[in-house]
Amino acid sequence: MENSLDIIVMVGQLILALSILVGVHEGGHMLAAKFFGMRVEQFSIGFPPKIFGFKWGETVYSIGAIPLGGFVKISGMIDESLDTKSLAEEPKPWEFRAKPAWQRLIVMLGGIIVNVIVGIIIFILLTYSLGETYYSMDEVNKYGVVPGPLGKELGFQTGDKIIAINGEPVEKFSDIRDPNRLLESNSYFTVLRGNQKIDIQIPSDFIENFSRDFSDADFLAPIQKFMVGPLTKGRGAEKAGLKPGDRIMEVNDKPVEFYHEFKQEIGKYAGQTVRLDVRRPLDEKKALEPELTDFEEVSMNVEVGEDSIVGFQVISLLKPNIVKYSFLEAIPKGTSRAFSVVWVNIKAFGKMFKGELSPTKSLRGPLGIMKSFGVTWDWIRFWTLTGLISMVLAFMNLLPIPALDGGHVVFLTYEIISGRKPSDKFLENAQKVGMVLLLALMVFVIFNDIIQEFF
């Protein structure tokens, strides 16, 4: 369980991300409504009780104490407030109900459209500013992969070389975790084991495991040579005189050429002292070369913590591919990344409806999302998750459930096609049903979060 400071950092990131996304979503509805001459009575980020508010023009702007959503109150519209007193009167020119159906449809799509635009912009800017860094499968397949518990469960063995997923060649190591591939029907890996090609089937519910904060080490990690990176103050590595750039070659006379071998061997000596034999580069500029040719050999005794950690960051000696994109190149790349999030959600919902995925393991609520932000404030991760959540919010709001934007879109589309408007009483009752469904879903995901975290 995280300490109080960790929780504050995670909660702070979640509140900031939701405030931004709720603000732009409800702003999309408000701006569209004002553009068509509708009166917007209230704009709120967060739900009551109100913390702060002011009136500007005809609209009261406020911030609510419950930061899990927000709302825009448009005159003459049946919404979650269920304020229907004025509906018995003739529609006023500035009311939602007085406007043509196509204008009302644009207002209801306004929040979804803005969320999509924001998600796309975030991913374009991330792609442009960061480019792409990845390990090619050719680089990883020099030595193959080492499976963690999940990988072993599927049938992977140390040294397997992944050559295809679902019959398609794999270019990047990160592709092995691509939800689009793992959510396909009858998915499978093709690996080279020795001189033999083997297909490893992926169960239809396997994707559930990736919603529980599993890392590459839990699934598949590259077999990699490594060197010592920055040291942790006060740990055994620093006390013994280990230095960044050192190559650990032996643990108590046992050769450890690769990182997984070092982890396995050091894990046998929790709480004890071990002798490390290392090669220390004489030329720091050549420290990252795969094979050291100019080095001195050093031995030292190092304390191993009770957690089997000696205290240094690991620097892989695998060579990454680094690709930079111009702004014009980043536009299609970023847009594709944004919409891949939507496609993954569509596939996941399809599998849930078929019974191939468990909702209790696949759906995440506020607690699960909060943990995804992590206990350190990393702006790259923050904006990546914010972009992802923006696209998910757009998708979820488009679902044809009364009380969601998608429910209103369905009724308005019916009105445009048929020329007949559903009665106000029908819309009011549909709103009530939708609110019950949404409250039930909210209770489910919150309690599911608690159960997944604590039980």
C-alpha positions, 0 to 999 in steps of 0.5 A: 500500500502506498504512503500518504504522499504517494496517494496525494501525488496520484490523486492530484494527477487524476483530479488534474487530468479529469478537470482538464477533460471534463472542462473541455468536454462540457465546454464543447457542449456549451460553445455549440449551444451558445453558437446556436443561440441557446441559453446556457444557465450553468457550467460546472467542472465537478459535481455539487456541493459547489466550492467556487463559482461566479456569474458571467453574462447569463451563465454561472460558472462553478467548480464542484467538490466531487471531481468525477465529472461535470455538467452544462445546464442548457435551458429547455433541455431534459438532462440529469437535473430532471428540471422539467418545470418549464417544459409545460410552457411554450418553447422560448426562442433561446431554449434547446427544445426550440431549435432544429434537431440538427442543431441540437444534435451538434450540441450533443456531439460537441463534447465528444468531438472536443474530447476526440480533438484534444486526444488527437492533439495530445498524441500528435504533440507527444509523437512530435516532441518525443519521437519513438524509441523502441527495441527491434525484434531483430535486436531482441532476437540476438538472445531471445526473451526470458518469460515471467510468470505470465509468459511461463503460463502461456508456455514460453521458455527462456531463449525463445525468439518471437518471429510473428504474432497471428502470422504477421511478422513482428517489427518492434518488441513493444508489439508483443503487448499490443492490445489490438493483436492480443484481442483478435480471435484465436491469437497466437505467437510464433517463436523459434525455439532452437531450430524449431518453429512453435505456435503458442496460443493466447487464451481469449481472456489473456488481455485481462492480465494487462489491466493489473499493472503487469510489467514486461518482467511479468510477461516477457523481457528481452535477454540483455547484457547490462551495466550498472547505472546510477546508484541508490544512496545508502544501499549495498552497491554504493557502500561497496564501491560499485560504479556506474558503467561497471559490468557485473560478470560473476556473483560468488564465482557464478557467471552472470552474463545477462541481467536475468541471470544476475537477478536469479543469482542475487535473489538467493542471497537476500540479507547476506553479503556476496562477492561481485567480480566486475569489469570497469571500463578504463575509457568512459566513452566506450562504456556502452559498447556491447563488448568491453576491450579496455577494462580493469577487473575489480572484486568487492563484497556487497550487502544484499538487502532483504528485498534482494536488491543491492541498489543500482539502476540497470542500463540495458546494452541492447541498442534501441531504435530512435526515430524522430518525426517532423510535425507533418509526419507526427500528424498521421502517427499521432492520430493513428495512436489516438484512434487505436485506443478507441478500436481497442475499447470496441474490441474489448466491449465486443469480447465482454458481450461475448463472455470472453472477457470478465467485466470485473477484471477488465473495467477500471474505475477511479482507483485503477486509473489513479494507480496508472498515473504512478507515485511520481509526477511524470509529465510524459506519462501524465499527458499520455494517460490524459490523451488516452482517457480523453479518447475513452471518454469520447467513446464511452459518451457515444454509447447509446445509453440515455443520460449519456450524450450517445442516448441523446444522439440516438433520439435526435437521429430518430427525430431527424430521420422520422420527422417525429420528436419523442415526447417530453415525458418519454425523454424524461423517463429515458433520462431516469432509466439512464441515470439509474444505469449509470449510477449502477455502473459507477457503483460497480466499477468503484467497488470492483476497484476496491476488491481488486486492490485490497482483496 
